[in-house]
């Protein structure tokens, strides 16, 4: 299995209200993709609420195989969501790893 974790900060020019709305929209765009991609086990978008973190929002996902992750990354719904995500975020960090 493969875990795919992506962390972002919101673009600095966004107000707190815009950040909240952006987080809700990211969640609405990304989480339903789980039902569209065979092998997607988990897709969760989480907004940071704790001051101990240095990122604002995270995508935490799991896939049965590396091929399933690749299918997710190339799926038209993910490509479209990515356009919006890039418009409201910065400082992307990603980690993919295999687990059992």
Secondary structure, DSSP 8 states (H G I E B T S, - for coil): -EEEEEEEEE-TT--HHHHHHHHHHHHHHHGGGGGTSTTEEEEEEEE---TT-S-SEEEEEEESSHHHHHHHHHSHHHHHHHHHHHHHEEEEEEEEEE--
